[in-house]
Amino acid sequence: MNDRYRIRVAQVLHYIEENLDRTLQLAELAEISHFSPYHFHRIFGGVMGETASDYVRRRRLETAVNQLIIHHPALRLRFRQTNGEPEQRIGDPFTCQIEQIVLPPRHDPHASAVETAHLNAANAALNLEKGPLLRLLHLRHADSQNGRLHIIIHHLLVDGVSWRILLQDLTTLYH
């Protein structure tokens, strides 16, 4: 992609960020970029690696999760040992981004093992002392446009009751 296309897409990204709280149509975004809707769809996907609608959904979800992190201090908890005694503290707010992972095609015999390895690595990366104790992964198979969102969160932060509250708050913030 040439630099002019990237500049036009950057203008659209800025517009999206400024307008995440409202419905955005493909034709509206194409107009910002000065491309036809057809060309905008192709160019945006080529530059960003995802469709404009997928990008908007992902950014809305990331924004909602980051608001949730600010609203619920327990999501920022950190744990350490001090003089042999457990100590917990609330850490600073952090920015959570969705890690997008493309898995092998579903028919690949190793697809399930690769998916499990990514999920285990995300879980192992949770650091009780330094954080974060919350991660988001969007996993999709190479032969599919659809995927699954995995919320990886340390069990010290949630229980059955708090899960319901967090998911309800996340849904409210997203919409």
C-alpha positions, 0 to 999 in steps of 0.5 A: 500500500502506498503512503497516500492510502495509509494517510487516508486510513489514518484519517479514518482511524482518527475519525473512528476514535473520535466517534466510537460512541455512535453508529458508524457506517461504511459509506461514512468512513469511505467518504472520510477517506475519499474512496468509494465504499468498495475501494475503502473496504479493500484498502482498509483491510489491506492496511489494517488486516481487518475490516473496518467494522471488525476494527470498530467492534474491537476498539469499542470492546477495548475501550469498554474493558479499559473503562471497566478496569478503572471502575473496578479497582479489584481488576488492578490488584497486585499480590506479593510477599513482604517479610513472609506475609502476603500483601495485596495492593491496587495497581495503577490503571493499565491499558488492555488491548485485545491480542488477535491470534490467527490459528491454523485452519480448523481441519489442521490436526495441530489446530487444537494444540496451537489454540491450547498453547496460546491460551496456556501462554496467556494464562502463564503470563499473568503476573501476580506481583507486576500485573496485569491479571487480565488479558483478552485474546481473540482467536480465529482459525485461518479458514474462518472470519469468525473467532472467539474472545477469551477473557483470561483473568486470575482466579484471585480477582473473580468468583461466580458472583463478581463474574456476573457483575463484571460481564454485566458492566462490560456489556453496559459499557460496550453498548 
